Amino acid sequence: MDGFTHRAGQLYCEEVPLTLLAERYGTPLYVYSRSALLNRLKELQEAFAPASPLICYSVKANSNLSILRLLGKAGAGFDIVSGGELFRALNAGADPSKIVFAGVGKSPREIAAAIRAGIRMFNAESEAELQAADAAAKALHCRATVALRINPDVDARTHAKTTTGRKDNKFGIALPHAREIFARHGRYPNLDITGIHLHLGSPIYTVEPYRKALEKMRSFVAEVRGTGAQLRTINMGGGYCISYEGQKVIAPRDYARAILPAVRQMGLGLIIEPGRFIVGNSALLLGRVTYVKEGWLGRKFVILDAGMNDLMRPALYGSYHQIWPVRGPAAPILGGRARKGARLETVDIVGPICETTDCFARERRIPRMRAGELVALFSTGAYGMSMSSSYNSRPRAAEVLVSGGRARVIRKRETYDDLTRGE
Ligand SMILES: Cc1ncc(COP(=O)(O)O)c(C=O)c1O
């Protein structure tokens, strides 16, 4: 958790105590560290530098305009999956020639908008989509560049709901079919099909899936070139992991060591699409305990003002987020160890939403918490705010970006009027 420290018995984001942010902006509140965001991007840029890659930040991980603007200025391109994400990226000043567009269901209208904007490349996921892209390019009297997203049937050994490169997943084009498409590449006169794209899943905690997929790609690329197809780029997708529990995990240089030699051997340019790695540990969700109650058989519930509408990952995937009071001993993820004799207790940490699945942690050992205390939900920068909703008619949380001693609201808290706008 770069950018977050524990000092004098309380939690800080850069130079600002979280207690001050809660007082000023209320809770639930997403808090981002600017330096952490930039450092994480830099770590990737340095690790992959020998290949001079295009690093396309995956907008779905967190699509806040200020974050996109910050990363774009620091050299990132963008990986988008919808017309809405295209709109956001352009709005944030993105260079269209650094935008790649993935997703299994891009509509003809979205495809046309992206061609008009002059994006670098589509990652096409079906023959039907190639036809749609070809037709859109023809209608606009221009050419579109395409990479085929290949389903290599490699198990990323991650959560069943976030694995994307296996035979039974909806993503990508099956390898034999991709071979056929390249063999008759002249069939789409308005497309330049010059790349291959892989995204195996997320998060991926070992380099093996990348190695396996690249091994398959090596023979595939040789075969495809044999048919006269011009291959120039390989996009290795995202999936680079972060530490959610404070455990040691592999780093960008480990991924680079596994990926770069094969890419060099194939003589291809490299694109990567990291999302989680950049934003995941650069933010936390700040909440407040509303009530503490006891249930049957002494079961204790700590009820927060943040719910699954603010942070959906635990409800959706059973994901782990470390949750710890803002004041008191340091959180383990920040290197803290509960002092001997510290009063830890076993509780369920839940939100206020009328769903049993609105539970952030079950039977978790944390320091004793009382109503009114502030609590941090760590590692929530990726797939946190971007997956949030107003379910139970709860206005969405605010977001602040901290830089040194300054904090700036980068998304206002929604109001009740926002809830009914458009109805
Ligand atoms: C095509 C594609 N690229 C990149 C990503 C980003 O993955 P991560 O946030 O794990 O880096 C995703 C995530 O789902 C994706 O679907």
The ligand as an SDF file (V2000), in Angstrom:
LIG
                    3D

 16 16  0  0  0  0  0  0  0  0999 V2000
   -9.1100   -7.3720  -21.9170 C   0  0  0  0  0  0  0  0  0  0  0  0
   -8.6630   -6.9570  -20.5720 C   0  0  0  0  0  0  0  0  0  0  0  0
   -7.4880   -6.3180  -20.4500 N   0  0  0  0  0  0  0  0  0  0  0  0
   -7.0360   -5.8960  -19.2550 C   0  0  0  0  0  0  0  0  0  0  0  0
   -7.7570   -6.1070  -18.1020 C   0  0  0  0  0  0  0  0  0  0  0  0
   -7.2140   -5.5890  -16.8170 C   0  0  0  0  0  0  0  0  0  0  0  0
   -6.9290   -6.5800  -15.9170 O   0  0  0  0  0  0  0  0  0  0  0  0
   -6.1800   -6.2160  -14.5600 P   0  0  0  0  0  0  0  0  0  0  0  0
   -6.9620   -5.1590  -13.9070 O   0  0  0  0  0  0  0  0  0  0  0  0
   -6.1440   -7.4620  -13.7950 O   0  0  0  0  0  0  0  0  0  0  0  0
   -4.8130   -5.7800  -14.9400 O   0  0  0  0  0  0  0  0  0  0  0  0
   -8.9730   -6.7850  -18.1680 C   0  0  0  0  0  0  0  0  0  0  0  0
   -9.7470   -7.0440  -16.9470 C   0  0  0  0  0  0  0  0  0  0  0  0
  -10.7500   -7.6550  -16.8870 O   0  0  0  0  0  0  0  0  0  0  0  0
   -9.4500   -7.2120  -19.4430 C   0  0  0  0  0  0  0  0  0  0  0  0
  -10.6140   -7.8420  -19.5670 O   0  0  0  0  0  0  0  0  0  0  0  0
  1  2  1  0
  2  3  1  0
  2 15  2  0
  3  4  2  0
  4  5  1  0
  5  6  1  0
  5 12  2  0
  6  7  1  0
  7  8  1  0
  8  9  2  0
  8 10  1  0
  8 11  1  0
 12 13  1  0
 12 15  1  0
 13 14  2  0
 15 16  1  0
M  END
$$$$
